[in-house]
Amino acid sequence: MIYVTGDIHIPSSDIQKLTTKRFPEQADMKEDDFLIICGDFGGIWDGSREEQYWIKWLNSKNFTTLFIDGNHENFDMLDTYDIEVFHGGRVHRISDKVYHLMRGEVITLDGKRIFALGGAESHDKPYRKEGKTWWRAEIPSADEYRRAQMRLQECGNCVDIIITHCAPTSIQNSIAGQCDTNELTDFLEMLMKSVSYNKWFFGHYHLDLEFDKKHVAVFDKIHPVRD
């Protein structure tokens, strides 16, 4: 089983969507079943006891948690974790059952090819401190864009699912006009036109919305990935 949800912002109340009361399906899940979080994981931030508690809490779940990075992550700290190959793609291993899907990677779960590309632009940077509460690495580097294109080309530009934090420019303009477009949203716009896929899930905007049959904004809801 594969499920997808939006930002959890550890240690905020948003992680409560993963309790057994709000996500009862997890009772039937096992370690080789997966929950994918579409960025703003927040659990790699300062190494606090509270943060460590939530990582252990996730690690105790029946399922395995996978997340992409959003814009509210400590990228310096995230890069200290060991890199492994997991289901065909590079990941940072956070714990036994918590992994960060690195940018531009394609993994295969239950026969489904899943392309992951984290990152987004923070719109509250004037109120944050660089290197402490926001990082320039929130937007992918040129090498990460190149790797994303290379990995997609290896798949014949055809995957089953795309997971990102922000949305392509045209979709973002429709659902969150207050958000500025940038090189990342434009890159995703290009992928939307050049890659074949069945479903695209994204977070970032704190709303649950099926934009159309292929593109889904996720936040509180937990979506099963179906054939």
N, C-alpha and C positions, 0 to 999 in steps of 0.2 A: 504493500500500500504506500502511496505517496500523497502527501497533503502539502498545501502551500498557504502561507499566511503573511501578514504584513509586519511592520516594525514592532519590536517588543521593548525597545528602550530600557533595557536593564539599568537601574532597578525600579523603574516606574511601574505603575499599576497595569500597564499594557501587557505585561507578561502574564497577567491573570487569565488571559484568554486560553492559556495552555493548561489550566487546572482540569482535573478530571470532570468537574461539574460542567465546565463550558466546552470541553473537548472530550466527551465520553467515548468517542470512537477509539481513543488510545488504549482502552482496556483490551482490545483485540489485536493490538499491534505488537510487533517483535523488533528485535534489534536490527533486522534487515528490512524494516519498514522505515519510512523517512518523513520528517517534517522539514520543509524548506522555508526559511524566513527571508523575505525580500528586502534585507538591509536594515540599517539602524538597529543592529543587534544590541550594541551598547555594553555588552558584557566584558569587553576588553578595553578598559578605560584607565583604571588607576590601581588595580590589584587589591582593592579594599576587601575587608572581610565580607561585606554585604555582597559584593560582586562575586567573590569566591563561593559564597553560599548558593547563589543562583546557578552558577556553573555546575556545582555538585547536584543541585536539584534537577537540572536538565539531564545530567549524566545518569541520574537514578531512574529516568523514565524508561518505559518499555522500548521506545523507538529511538532512532538516531536523528539528531538535529543537525541540519546543514544550514548555513547562512551565507549570504553575500554581504559585503560591506555596503553601508550607506554613506552618508556624509558625517554622521555623528558617531565616529569611531576614533580610537587612538591608533593611528596608523603606524606610528613608531613602535608601539608596544605589540601590535598585531604582527609586525614583521620579525619579531624575535622568536616566534613559534616555528617549530620544525616543519619543513615542507615534505609532504609525502604524495605519492600517487594513489588516488582513491577512485575506484571505478572508472579508471581511464583518464582522470584529470588531476591537476595539481591542487592540493589543499594545504591549509595550515591545520595541523592537528591540535585542537584546544584541549580535548580530553578524550577518553575512550569512545564516547558517543556524541561528541560535539566537534564539528569540522567547519572551517571557513573555506568556501569555494572561491578560489583565486580568480582574478579577472581574466576573462577571455578563454576560460576553460570549457571543455565539453566532457560531461560525465554520462555514463549510461546506467540507468536504474530500471530494473524490470523491463529491459528491452527498449526503453525510451531514451533517446539522446536529448540531453538537457544542456543548453548553453547558458553560461552565467557571466554577467558583466556588472560588477558593483560600481558604486560611486554616484555622486550627485553634488550639486553646488549648494552650499549653505547660504541662505539669504539673510542670516542674522550675523554675518561675520563682523560688522562694526561693533557688536556687543560681545565678541569673543576674543580670546587671545591666541595668536598663532603659536602652535607648538604645545599649547596647553588645553585649549577647548575647541580648536579647529586646525586642520592641517591642509596644506596645499595638495597633498596626495588624495584628497577627497575626489579629485577629478583624475581619470586615468592618464597615464603618461603615453608618449608616442609609441614606446615599445609595447605597452599593453594594448593599444589599439591594433598595432601590427600583429601581435600574437592572436588577438581575437579574430582578425581576418584570416590568418593562417589556419587556425584551428577549424574555422567554419569551412574554408576551402577544402580541408582534409575530409570534411563530411559532405562534400559536394554542395555546400551552401544549403544543406537540408537537415533540420533537426526537428524534434517533436515539440519541445518546450523551450521558451526563452524566459529567463529570470533576470530582471534588472531592478534597480532601486527607483530610478526616475524613468519617465516615459519618453518616447520619441517626440520631437518638436511639435508635430501637428496635433498629437493627442494631448500633450501638455497644454498647448494653447487653448484647447477646447474645454479642458476640465479644471485648469488652474492658471488662468490668464495672468494672475499676479506674479507668477514665477517667470523669471527671465530665461530665455533660451540660451544655450551655450554650445561649446564644441561637442560635449557628450550627447546632449539631446539631438543635435544635428547628426552625429555618428549613428545614433539609434534610428533616426529617420531613414538614413541610408540603408541600414540593415533591414528595416521594415520593407523596403522596396526590392532588396536583392537576395533575401534569404527566404526559403520556404519553411514554414512552421505551422503547427496546429494551434498552439496557445501561447500567449505572452502574458506573464504576470509581473506586475510592478507594485512597489509600495510608495513611500515618500510623501504622498499627498494626504494621508490620514483620512481616506475615504474608501468605502466599499462600493464599487461601481463596475458593472459589466459594460464597458464602453461600446463594444460590439461583440460578435460571437467569438472573436479571437483574442481580444485585448481586455484584461481584467485588472482593475486597481484593487489592491487588497489592503485591509487594515485589521479590523476586528474579526472578520469572518475567516474560517479555515476551510479551504476548498479542496475537495478530493480531486486528484488528477485521474481522469477517466480516459479510456481509449477513444 
